[in-house]
Every structure is written in structure tokens, then in C-alpha cells.
Amino acid sequence: MSHFTVIYDACVLYPAPLRDFLMWLALTDLFKARWTEEIHQEWMRNVLKNRPDLTISQLTRTKNAITGTRFCNWSNGCIDELLYSF
């Protein structure tokens, strides 16, 4: 496993093709991917704004498919234990 950590911001979790590619890269163990609940909320909000045909339920399924179980509130400065890892 790599010692490098990469923060996936909302701008790379949406659009979906870029998110899919970066999730695939994370599976190679070249780096550890991390993100927060706030980042999830931002990309989901942007998708719903641009794609009114999608629902929050659909996006929540996507979010749940890519999230782990570690929790940390980034706003409290807990950067090494960011909320989600892949």
C-alpha cells in the first residue's frame, strides 16, 4: 500500500467518468484516496442542479458505493483521518 494520500475534491467526483477513472486508479494502490462528507454533499448538490432527472436517492446509492467507514471532520483539522477512504 502506498504512503501517498490524495484528496478527491468535488470537482473530481463529478463528472462521473473522471470519478470512475480516479476510483480505478485508487484500486492500484498507487495512493490512498480520501474525501469528506462535505465533499460528497458538494458534488451531489452540483449533480442535482445540472441533472434534475436524477434523485438524491440515486446519488446516495453512488455515494454509498464509493465510501468507506472512517470518520473525521475535516473542518476540525483532522486531515490524516479523512472521512472516507478507498
C-alpha positions as CSV (number, residue, x, y, z in Angstrom):
1,M,0.0,0.0,0.0
2,S,1.2,3.5,-0.8
3,H,2.1,6.1,1.7
4,F,0.8,8.9,-0.6
5,T,-2.6,10.4,0.2
6,V,-4.7,12.2,-2.4
7,I,-7.8,14.3,-1.6
8,Y,-10.6,13.8,-4.1
9,D,-12.5,17.1,-4.2
10,A,-16.0,17.6,-5.5
11,C,-14.6,18.7,-8.9
12,V,-13.2,15.2,-9.5
13,L,-16.1,13.2,-8.0
14,Y,-18.4,14.9,-10.6
15,P,-18.3,14.3,-13.6
16,A,-18.8,10.6,-13.3
17,P,-16.3,9.4,-15.9
18,L,-13.5,11.2,-14.1
19,R,-14.7,9.8,-10.7
20,D,-14.8,6.3,-12.2
21,F,-11.2,6.7,-13.6
22,L,-9.8,8.0,-10.3
23,M,-11.5,5.3,-8.3
24,W,-10.0,2.7,-10.6
25,L,-6.6,4.4,-10.1
26,A,-7.1,4.2,-6.3
27,L,-7.5,0.4,-6.6
28,T,-4.0,0.2,-8.0
29,D,-2.6,1.2,-4.5
30,L,-0.5,4.0,-6.1
31,F,-2.1,6.3,-3.5
32,K,-4.8,6.4,-0.8
33,A,-7.8,8.4,-1.9
34,R,-9.6,10.4,0.7
35,W,-12.6,12.7,0.9
36,T,-15.1,14.1,3.4
37,E,-18.9,14.3,3.8
38,E,-18.8,17.9,2.9
39,I,-17.1,17.0,-0.4
40,H,-19.8,14.4,-1.1
41,Q,-22.5,17.0,-0.4
42,E,-21.0,19.4,-2.8
43,W,-20.7,17.0,-5.8
44,M,-24.2,15.7,-5.1
45,R,-25.6,19.2,-4.9
46,N,-24.0,20.1,-8.3
47,V,-25.2,16.9,-10.0
48,L,-28.8,17.6,-8.9
49,K,-28.5,21.2,-10.1
50,N,-27.3,20.1,-13.6
51,R,-29.3,16.8,-13.8
52,P,-32.9,17.4,-12.5
53,D,-33.8,13.9,-13.9
54,L,-31.7,12.3,-11.1
55,T,-32.8,11.9,-7.5
56,I,-31.0,12.3,-4.2
57,S,-31.7,8.6,-3.6
58,Q,-29.8,7.6,-6.8
59,L,-26.9,9.8,-5.8
60,T,-26.9,8.4,-2.3
61,R,-26.5,4.9,-3.7
62,T,-23.5,6.1,-5.7
63,K,-22.0,7.8,-2.6
64,N,-22.6,4.7,-0.5
65,A,-20.9,2.5,-3.2
66,I,-17.7,4.5,-3.0
67,T,-17.4,5.3,0.7
68,G,-15.5,3.6,3.5
69,T,-16.1,3.7,7.2
70,R,-13.5,6.0,8.6
71,F,-14.8,9.3,10.0
72,C,-13.1,12.6,10.6
73,N,-14.5,16.2,10.4
74,W,-12.1,17.9,8.0
75,S,-13.1,21.3,9.4
76,N,-11.6,20.3,12.7
77,G,-8.2,19.8,11.1
78,C,-8.2,16.0,11.1
79,I,-6.6,15.7,7.7
80,D,-4.8,12.3,8.2
81,E,-8.0,10.6,9.1
82,L,-10.3,12.0,6.5
83,L,-13.8,10.7,6.4
84,Y,-13.7,8.3,3.5
85,S,-11.0,6.2,2.0
86,F,-11.0,3.9,-1.0
